[in-house]
């Protein structure tokens, strides 16, 4: 007899593992960006233009507001109403 509900534990575990790897990678990239800005602040030879460019990149990437509707749309919440 076939099971009514499928056991998708392996699929969920693989999805979780992939997202965990992505979070770890993005965290490392963010840490490197913050360290480079701190280094630029301590090193006057790099100049004001490098500091300004680094601050602009940080503000665009770290302090950018994204609406909840956009996040839900990107995650596929609105595409399959029966699964939500």
N, C-alpha and C positions, 0 to 999 in steps of 0.2 A: 504494500500500500504506500502510495506517495504521501510525503508530508505536505500538509496544507500550507504551512509557513516554511520558507527556506531559511536555513541557518547561514547568515552572511557574516559570521564572526571573522573569518579569514580575510574577507574583502574589507571589512571595517578596520581590522588591524593593519592591513597594508596601507589603507588610506591614511590612517592615523600616523603611521611611520613616515610616509611621504611628507605629510604636513609638518611633522616634527622636524624632519630634515630641512624643509624650507624655512621654518622659523629659526632654526639654529643658524643656517646660512645667512639669512637676513639680519640676525642679531650680530653676527660677526662682522658683516659689512657695515652696519651702523656703528659698532664699536671702533672699527678702523677709521671711519669718517670722523668720529668725535676725537679720536687720538690725533688725527692729522690736523684738526682745527686747533687743538691744544698745543701741538708742536708749532704750528704757524704763529700762535699768539706769543710763544716764548722766543721765537726766532725773528728778530727785526729785519734780517736780510731778505726775507721772502716778500716783503712789501705789502702795502695796503690793498692792492688789487687782488692778490691771492686770498687774503682774509675776507674781503668782501664777497668774492666768488664762492668761497667755502660756506660763508654764512647764508648766502642766497640758496645754495644747494640744500643746506640743512633745513632752512625754513620751508622750501618747496616740498621736501620729502618728509620731514618729521612733523611739521606743524600744519599740514594741509587737511582741512576739514572735508570729510566725505559723508554724505547723508546716508542714513540707514537704508533707505530705499535703493540706493545705488549698490550698496554692499549686498543686500538681499538679491537684487537682480543679477549681480555678477556671480553669486553662489548658486543661482538656478532656482531660487525659491518660487518665483512666479511661473516657471515653466511647467512644473508638474504639481498641480494642486492636490492630487490624490495621495502623493507621498509625503506631504508636509504634515 
